[in-house]
Amino acid sequence: MGDQTEMVHSFAEYWSIVAGCVVVLTYAKRRFNEPSGTNSKALPQAVEPLRYLYLKSQYKTARAVYVLASVVLYLLLLLPGPLIMSVSNIDPKIFPPQAWALLVALVLVGFVPNTANFRWVLTIEEELRRFVHERYFVPRRVEETISLLQDVSYDPPSAQTEMLPAPLRAAIFDGLKAPTNSLAYRWARTRMLMASLSQIGTGTSSLLTRADFEPFEKDFEYIQEKYDELSGKIERVIDSDLEVETERKLKAAVDALLDKIYAYITWGVRQRASTEGEINETLLTLGFDIPPENDISLFNVVFPAVLSVGGVAFVFSCLIDVLQAAFGNFEGKIATTVVAAFASAMAASVMYWAAVHLALSGRKDQIRRKVWHERSPICLVPIGIKAGLVTWAVIVVSTIVWHPILTWDSMYSSWRALKLSVVGSGGLPFSEWNYVFLKAASALPWLFAGLMVSSVIAWRLGGDVRKSDRSSQLRDALWLGCWLGVTASLASLLQTSEVEYLRSVGVTTATDSNAIPLTPSEIVWLTFSSGLAGFVCGTILGLKVPATYKMELQRPTGKVGSKALRDLLTLAERTTGTRAAAEEWVFSPNEELNGLTPAEGVRYRELTTGVRRLIQTAYRPVRSMPSVIEGGLAS
């Protein structure tokens, strides 16, 4: 009879889990459309469903990722069910385990009130949703497009200007000729954009359709209301001399309105587009001078250096064993040496690839968001911390990959120990299930290696891009080699000391319980060899990465990048008067760009327009004097 009762309970628990999965699957699709951010600038009033801010090709993928992640989160919350019930002050006698599966599902989809007992579950779900939204650029892509439209030039197409009344068209043209920082220019731009938006759906404009903007009608009503309010104020004073404070307030009001217009245009354009390329084409057709994408290929910068690091790590690992064999301290086999060296090379390659890639991509992301300041600790620290955590994770994953049986035994035993401890059976000995946890803890010191590599790389990428010669390469190599060598030595010493201390107090894995403690000379040897390996790897990365990056800025390999640099040099030469002065300005750090060089700034379309304007305002145009050539005049 007892067996029958247990079977019934197991069957009921199984089907309650299945029912819970169905509930999570069904409502996760709807919950995904709820916004996870509070940025009113990038989000329309009608933010549900959020799919209006996605590209068509991205929406289904992003929602599938979120739904799958929600199911995984649901199952993870079920595993330690009795333990969580006790933490949440739920009496198992009143609330049986079979009902726990459905309760978790209802909490996760928001059906259960947000009480203190379950608020942490909702917080995890919201963070998960925010992560997926940001992973697929919502609302970051909208913010980037708004920022781009703020900077680029605007030349309305003739098809739209011809539909305007003659007095309005003349007033707009006069205003667009004014300086871009003037109130007249900003107001003329606002009037033209409002006139263009009012033509949508009337048959006079084929660029966009009314259906593209239907979800955002309330936002347009707000924009129209603010426009009418400003129009009465500005039209009365636009041609008169204004006090500085009055003009400042009016500019701020117009800029705020322009931001709402840019956001409205962005929402409508993204509503109809399937790719980022289509968005750029539509904005170009609307009259915005959108620079082409000409990003630096991080693969071309990172891969050759990391490949060299992997090869050197393999040779170095084999060489260490050869030296140990020469001194009679090696008892292994050749096959074991090769496999271990290959594993070491793979781990080093992936670890340093992640650190360098995060340094470059993190720096690039901050430049795009216009928050990067060259060699600023505030900018470098987040990059370093992220790279350090990824480096640590790579080492942990490497341990799992190369020791799958031990990992599986550890995880399975952990689950058994948790269940036994909850039901009061005493659990399992710590040594039977601690393998993964001890390996993860012992790898923590290597977090500093990733932090150091990414921070130094991001730092050394700055400065004059012409400094990519051999002496500059050697300087970068010594910088990174020395820093990484010292960091790797300390990481190895900390790791070894941690393992030896835990072993001395009886905390060790079952496989290492009978291992002989390391002697001081062996610890010194491990510390020295790790530091030497770090120095070699750092030297290679320092020798290749900064120089390759700067060479790409100085002589771009892609057609778009080459044209952007060539056009900038031509503009700078025409403005400064000489080729030498133009190159000096283009390739040197600029305070107005927060320490970036114009050669790098022009590779980001968010900065391209600003860089071009900067050279025009930094120098007064130099006109060449006529010269006499064989009795004639030439200019």
Beta strands, then each sheet from edge to edge (+ up, - down):
strand 1: 627-629
strand 2: 632-634
sheet 1: 1+ 2-
end
